[in-house]
């Protein structure tokens, strides 16, 4: 008597409308509709084909029993099922599965990578790094609950990880902090600095600096010889674009590693300092003609905490230009990425409270994120001659 059973090498995971199954042997990802998902549950080696018919047929419309035989036949042909005479191949080890997940991620097969990593964690639940990578993959494919559980498990083993601790705030729907914690940003860019420029430009198609430059140029006219401040300067991708307008160019960034990259552009910055933006403004005595902040206010909630002190540091007729990720929720929202999105109305309200005039408030492509385009709001504010 034939008792079909699921091939142990095939990795299965539930989704909203059934299951997905990944076969490492054929490298094929299969989608199982609700009927196929039910049949796969019954193909556990304890039910004959006749018994499966008896269980499932009453649930189907009349004359649909042929669907059962068709699915079993196709599943067997695709290597998803084994029978009494067809012994399943041995399971992959946790390390083999983890390696496979890494390779699949590089190939852009993120859902299949998630399934492999899920199985790797089942094989080796004591490995913190495996849990963290499972959280990353779940995060990418939008499985929030799976990401939360994986990150929480990881944090039990690595409680000092500031990045993961911060990512859990939106995943738990907790109240967000005023800004992303310093330790989180420093940890992130400690890793990111080694490949920052290549990743941002080549992998993510980062266009923030050029769009911000274009917006600023349309307002500045022929002005040059300016005192310029680059907030969250990073490696200097924005600084190089504003250097031609500068008599002096100062950069500040919270990450020591990124500051070293900026200092490597010796022909761009006159000085670069490791500092947190709001703390730096609290100590600052200088005045500037142009202040820019490209892709760094994503780490702040209420923009008042950065726009108000920037306005005070501007000379009359000075320009303050920055980017944020455009958000739909007013005033702002901490997203599952761990970054803030800001509603355009919040930008307008903060500008008004700071006494700054809006010269440009434009939407444009900022960069990619998990294969999706991120829309940025590009803002240019002016300080009136008298305020």
C-alpha positions as CSV (number, residue, x, y, z in Angstrom):
1,X,0.0,0.0,0.0
2,X,1.5,3.3,-1.1
3,X,1.8,5.9,1.7
4,X,3.3,9.1,0.3
5,X,5.5,11.1,2.6
6,X,7.0,14.5,2.2
7,X,10.7,14.5,1.1
8,X,12.7,15.5,4.2
9,X,15.0,17.7,2.1
10,X,12.1,19.9,1.0
11,X,11.6,22.9,3.2
12,X,8.1,24.1,3.8
13,X,6.7,27.2,5.4
14,X,3.1,28.6,5.7
15,X,2.0,31.8,3.9
16,X,-1.3,33.6,3.8
17,X,-2.8,31.5,1.0
18,X,-1.2,28.2,1.6
19,X,2.4,27.0,1.8
20,X,5.7,27.6,-0.1
21,X,8.1,24.7,-0.5
22,X,11.8,25.0,-1.5
23,X,13.6,22.0,-2.9
24,X,17.4,22.4,-2.5
25,X,18.0,19.6,-5.0
26,X,16.2,21.2,-7.9
27,X,16.5,24.7,-6.6
28,X,12.8,25.2,-7.3
29,X,10.4,27.2,-5.1
30,X,6.9,25.8,-5.2
31,X,3.7,27.6,-4.1
32,X,1.1,25.3,-2.6
33,X,-2.5,26.5,-2.6
34,X,-4.8,25.6,0.3
35,X,-5.8,22.2,-1.2
36,X,-2.1,21.4,-1.9
37,X,-1.2,22.5,1.6
38,X,-3.8,20.2,3.1
39,X,-2.6,17.3,1.0
40,X,1.0,18.0,2.0
41,X,0.0,17.8,5.7
42,X,-1.6,14.4,5.1
43,X,1.4,13.0,3.1
44,X,3.2,12.1,6.3
45,X,3.8,8.4,5.6
46,X,0.9,7.2,7.7
47,X,-1.9,7.6,5.2
48,X,-2.4,5.6,2.0
49,X,-3.6,7.4,-1.1
50,X,-7.0,5.8,-0.6
51,X,-7.2,7.1,3.0
52,X,-6.2,10.6,1.8
53,X,-9.1,10.5,-0.7
54,X,-11.4,9.5,2.1
55,X,-10.4,12.5,4.2
56,X,-10.3,15.1,1.5
57,X,-13.0,14.2,-0.9
58,X,-15.9,15.3,1.4
59,X,-14.3,18.8,1.5
60,X,-14.3,19.1,-2.3
61,X,-17.0,19.9,-4.8
62,X,-18.3,16.9,-6.6
63,X,-16.2,15.3,-9.3
64,X,-13.0,17.0,-7.9
65,X,-11.4,13.9,-6.5
66,X,-9.2,13.7,-9.6
67,X,-7.4,16.8,-8.3
68,X,-6.0,14.7,-5.4
69,X,-4.4,12.1,-7.7
70,X,-3.1,14.8,-10.0
71,X,-1.4,16.7,-7.2
72,X,0.2,13.6,-5.7
73,X,1.4,12.6,-9.1
74,X,2.9,16.0,-9.9
75,X,4.4,16.3,-6.4
76,X,6.0,13.0,-6.8
77,X,7.4,14.0,-10.2
78,X,8.8,17.2,-8.8
79,X,10.5,15.4,-6.0
80,X,8.3,16.8,-3.2
81,X,7.0,13.4,-2.2
82,X,8.6,10.1,-1.5
83,X,6.8,6.7,-1.3
84,X,7.4,3.4,0.4
85,X,9.7,2.4,-2.4
86,X,11.5,5.7,-2.7
87,X,13.5,6.6,0.4
88,X,13.9,10.3,1.1
89,X,17.4,11.7,0.9
90,X,19.0,12.5,4.3
91,X,18.4,15.9,5.8
92,X,20.9,18.8,5.3
93,X,22.9,19.9,8.3
94,X,22.4,23.2,9.9
95,X,25.6,24.6,8.4
96,X,24.7,23.4,4.9
97,X,21.3,25.0,5.2
98,X,22.9,28.3,6.5
99,X,25.4,28.3,3.7
100,X,22.6,27.7,1.2
101,X,20.6,30.6,2.7
102,X,23.6,33.0,2.2
103,X,24.1,31.9,-1.4
104,X,20.4,32.2,-2.2
105,X,20.3,35.7,-0.7
106,X,23.2,36.7,-3.0
107,X,21.2,35.4,-5.9
108,X,18.2,37.5,-4.9
109,X,16.1,34.4,-3.9
110,X,15.2,35.8,-0.5
111,X,12.1,33.7,0.2
112,X,14.0,30.5,-0.5
113,X,16.9,31.8,1.6
114,X,14.4,32.5,4.5
115,X,13.1,28.9,4.3
116,X,16.6,27.4,4.4
117,X,17.6,29.7,7.3
118,X,14.4,28.7,9.1
119,X,15.4,25.1,8.9
120,X,18.9,25.9,9.9
121,X,17.7,27.4,13.1
122,X,15.5,24.4,13.8
123,X,18.7,22.2,13.5
124,X,20.9,24.5,15.6
125,X,18.7,26.7,17.9
126,X,21.7,27.6,20.1
127,X,23.5,29.6,17.4
128,X,22.7,33.3,18.0
129,X,24.0,34.4,14.5
130,X,21.6,32.0,12.8
131,X,18.7,33.6,14.7
132,X,19.8,37.1,13.7
133,X,20.1,36.2,10.1
134,X,16.7,34.6,10.2
135,X,15.4,37.9,11.5
136,X,17.1,39.8,8.7
137,X,15.6,37.6,6.0
138,X,12.1,37.6,7.6
139,X,12.4,41.4,7.8
140,X,13.2,41.6,4.1
141,X,10.2,39.6,2.9
142,X,7.8,41.4,5.3
143,X,7.2,38.6,7.8
144,X,7.1,40.9,10.8
145,X,6.1,38.4,13.4
146,X,8.8,35.9,12.3
147,X,11.3,38.8,12.3
148,X,10.3,39.8,15.8
149,X,10.5,36.3,17.2
150,X,13.9,35.7,15.6
151,X,15.4,38.9,16.9
152,X,14.0,38.4,20.4
153,X,15.6,34.9,20.5
154,X,18.9,36.4,19.2
155,X,18.7,39.2,21.8
156,X,18.3,36.6,24.6
157,X,21.8,35.4,23.6
158,X,23.3,38.7,22.6
159,X,21.6,41.3,24.9
160,X,24.1,44.1,24.1
161,X,23.3,44.3,20.4
162,X,22.0,47.9,20.1
163,X,21.0,47.5,16.4
164,X,18.7,44.6,17.0
165,X,17.4,46.1,20.2
166,X,16.3,49.2,18.2
167,X,14.8,47.2,15.4
168,X,12.5,45.5,17.9
169,X,10.9,48.8,18.9
170,X,8.8,49.1,15.7
171,X,8.4,45.3,15.4
172,X,6.8,45.3,18.9
173,X,4.8,48.5,18.0
174,X,6.4,50.2,21.0
175,X,6.6,54.0,21.4
176,X,9.6,55.2,19.4
177,X,12.5,57.1,20.9
178,X,13.1,60.8,20.1
179,X,16.0,59.6,17.8
180,X,17.8,56.4,17.0
181,X,20.2,55.6,19.9
182,X,23.8,56.6,19.3
183,X,25.0,53.1,20.1
184,X,22.8,51.7,17.3
185,X,24.1,54.1,14.7
186,X,27.7,53.7,15.7
187,X,27.4,49.9,15.5
188,X,25.6,50.0,12.1
189,X,28.3,52.2,10.5
190,X,31.1,50.4,12.1
191,X,30.2,47.5,9.8
192,X,28.8,49.6,7.0
193,X,31.9,51.9,6.6
194,X,34.0,49.1,5.0
195,X,31.8,49.1,1.9
196,X,29.6,52.2,2.3
197,X,30.3,54.0,-1.0
198,X,30.0,50.9,-3.1
199,X,26.9,49.7,-1.4
200,X,25.1,53.0,-1.5
201,X,26.0,53.9,-5.1
202,X,26.2,50.6,-6.8
203,X,23.8,48.4,-4.9
204,X,21.2,50.9,-3.6
205,X,21.4,53.4,-6.5
206,X,21.7,56.3,-4.0
207,X,20.8,59.6,-5.6
208,X,20.3,61.8,-2.5
209,X,23.3,64.0,-2.9
210,X,22.7,64.9,-6.6
211,X,19.0,65.6,-6.1
212,X,19.7,67.8,-3.0
213,X,22.5,69.6,-4.9
214,X,20.1,70.3,-7.8
215,X,17.4,71.7,-5.4
216,X,20.0,73.9,-3.6
217,X,21.6,75.2,-6.9
218,X,18.1,76.4,-8.1
219,X,18.0,78.6,-5.0
220,X,21.6,79.8,-4.6
221,X,22.0,81.4,-8.0
222,X,25.6,82.6,-8.3
223,X,26.4,82.6,-4.6
224,X,29.8,81.2,-3.6
225,X,32.5,81.6,-1.0
226,X,30.1,80.3,1.6
227,X,30.6,78.9,5.1
228,X,29.1,75.4,4.7
229,X,28.2,72.8,7.3
230,X,27.6,69.1,6.3
231,X,25.5,67.3,9.0
232,X,25.9,63.6,9.1
233,X,28.6,63.9,6.5
234,X,29.3,60.2,6.2
235,X,32.0,59.4,3.7
236,X,31.6,62.8,2.0
237,X,29.3,61.9,-0.9
238,X,27.3,65.2,-0.3
239,X,30.4,67.2,0.7
240,X,32.1,66.8,-2.7
241,X,29.0,68.3,-4.4
242,X,28.9,71.4,-2.3
243,X,32.6,72.0,-2.1
244,X,32.6,74.3,-5.1
245,X,30.3,76.7,-3.3
246,X,32.4,76.7,-0.1
247,X,35.0,79.0,1.3
248,X,35.1,76.6,4.2
249,X,33.4,73.2,4.7
250,X,32.9,71.6,8.1
251,X,31.6,68.0,8.4
252,X,30.3,66.2,11.5
253,X,29.2,62.6,11.9
254,X,28.5,60.3,14.8
255,X,30.5,57.4,13.4
256,X,34.3,57.5,13.9
257,X,34.8,55.1,11.0
258,X,32.8,57.3,8.6
259,X,34.6,60.4,9.8
260,X,37.9,58.7,8.8
261,X,36.5,58.2,5.3
262,X,35.5,61.8,5.1
263,X,39.0,62.9,6.3
264,X,40.4,60.8,3.5
265,X,38.9,63.4,1.1
266,X,41.5,65.9,2.1
267,X,40.6,68.2,-0.7
268,X,37.0,68.5,0.4
269,X,36.6,69.2,4.2
270,X,38.5,71.8,6.1
271,X,37.6,70.0,9.3
272,X,35.6,66.9,10.3
273,X,34.5,66.1,13.8
274,X,33.0,63.0,15.5
275,X,29.8,64.3,17.2
276,X,26.1,63.8,17.6
277,X,24.2,66.5,15.8
278,X,22.0,67.9,18.6
279,X,24.9,67.9,21.1
280,X,27.2,69.6,18.5
281,X,24.6,72.3,18.0
282,X,24.3,72.9,21.8
283,X,28.1,73.7,21.8
284,X,28.4,75.5,18.5
285,X,29.3,79.2,18.3
286,X,29.8,79.4,14.5
287,X,27.4,80.7,11.9
288,X,27.0,79.3,8.4
289,X,25.7,80.4,5.0
290,X,24.7,76.9,4.0
291,X,23.8,73.8,6.1
292,X,23.1,70.5,4.4
293,X,22.0,67.1,5.8
294,X,21.7,64.3,3.3
295,X,20.0,61.1,4.5
296,X,20.7,61.6,8.1
297,X,17.5,63.0,9.5
298,X,16.0,59.5,9.0
299,X,17.5,58.9,12.5
300,X,15.4,61.6,14.1
301,X,11.7,61.6,15.0
302,X,10.4,65.2,15.6
303,X,12.5,67.4,13.2
304,X,12.3,70.3,15.6
305,X,15.2,68.9,17.5
306,X,17.5,69.5,14.5
307,X,15.8,72.2,12.4
308,X,15.4,74.7,15.3
309,X,19.2,74.7,16.2
310,X,20.2,74.7,12.6
311,X,18.1,77.8,12.0
312,X,19.9,79.6,14.8
313,X,23.3,78.6,13.3
314,X,22.3,80.2,9.9
315,X,23.4,83.6,8.8
316,X,20.6,85.9,7.5
317,X,19.7,84.7,4.0
318,X,21.3,81.4,4.8
319,X,20.1,78.1,3.3
320,X,19.3,74.9,5.1
321,X,18.8,71.9,2.8
322,X,18.0,68.3,3.9
323,X,16.4,65.1,2.9
324,X,13.9,62.8,4.7
325,X,12.1,59.7,3.7
326,X,8.6,60.7,2.7
327,X,6.0,59.3,5.0
328,X,2.2,59.0,4.9
329,X,1.6,59.2,8.6
330,X,1.6,62.6,10.3
331,X,3.8,63.8,11.8
332,X,6.4,60.9,11.5
333,X,6.7,57.2,12.0
334,X,9.5,54.8,13.0
335,X,9.3,52.1,10.3
336,X,10.3,48.5,10.5
337,X,13.7,49.5,8.9
338,X,14.5,51.3,12.2
339,X,14.4,54.6,10.4
340,X,11.9,57.5,10.5
341,X,9.6,58.6,7.7
342,X,8.3,62.2,7.9
343,X,5.1,63.6,6.5
344,X,5.6,66.7,4.3
345,X,3.2,68.6,6.5
346,X,5.5,68.0,9.5
347,X,8.4,69.5,7.5
348,X,6.2,72.6,6.8
349,X,5.2,73.0,10.4
350,X,8.7,72.7,11.7
351,X,10.0,75.2,9.1
352,X,7.3,77.7,10.2
353,X,8.2,77.2,13.9
354,X,11.8,77.8,13.1
355,X,11.1,81.0,11.2
356,X,12.5,79.6,7.9
357,X,10.9,80.1,4.5
358,X,10.3,77.1,2.3
359,X,12.1,77.5,-1.1
360,X,11.8,73.9,-2.3
361,X,9.8,70.9,-1.1
362,X,10.1,68.2,-3.7
363,X,9.8,64.5,-4.0
364,X,12.3,62.4,-5.9
365,X,13.9,58.9,-5.8
366,X,16.3,58.6,-2.9
367,X,17.6,55.0,-3.0
368,X,16.5,51.4,-3.1
369,X,15.5,49.4,0.0
370,X,15.0,45.6,-0.2
371,X,14.3,45.9,-3.9
372,X,11.8,48.8,-3.5
373,X,12.2,52.4,-4.4
374,X,12.4,54.8,-1.5
375,X,10.9,58.2,-2.1
376,X,12.6,61.1,-0.5
377,X,11.4,64.6,0.3
378,X,14.1,67.2,-0.6
379,X,13.8,70.4,1.4
380,X,15.4,73.8,0.9
381,X,14.7,76.4,3.6
382,X,15.9,80.0,3.7
383,X,16.5,82.2,6.7
384,X,15.1,85.7,6.0
385,X,17.3,88.8,6.2
386,X,15.7,89.7,9.4
387,X,14.1,87.2,11.8
